[in-house]
Amino acid sequence: MPRPSPLWLAVHLPDLPLDALPPDAPAPEGRCVTERHRVVAADEAARRAGVQAGDAATTAAARAPAVRQRPRDAAAEQAAVGRLTLALGQFTPNLVPQADGVLLEVAASLRLFGGV
């Protein structure tokens, strides 16, 4: 039987810097993550207040002083991707962790499970 052509599926986590933050008190005014004095991610409440990824942290603070700024935690992000990779290992052994998600080779799994 011919071997199936590789088929890759990407699990992309665009809000990983926010999702990897430790839980804290509710922030109805919003939260954003900063790295090197720049906003790298902002939740919906922060975006409504005018904070956008790419803004200087000082600009974000001036525009929306109530938005909580948190430093990026790269180790927590990497750990979250590691946990996701382990969980996805039940569907395929061919996984490639990325900085913001996981790539999965799924051709054989699609045949086994009958589709996505």
Secondary structure, 3 states (H helix, E strand, C coil): CCCCCCCEEEEECCCHHHHCCCCCCCCCCCEEEEECCEEEEECHHHHHCCCCCCCEHHHHHHHCCCCEEEECCHHHHHHHHHHHHHHHCCCCCCEEEECCEEEEECHHHHHHHCCC
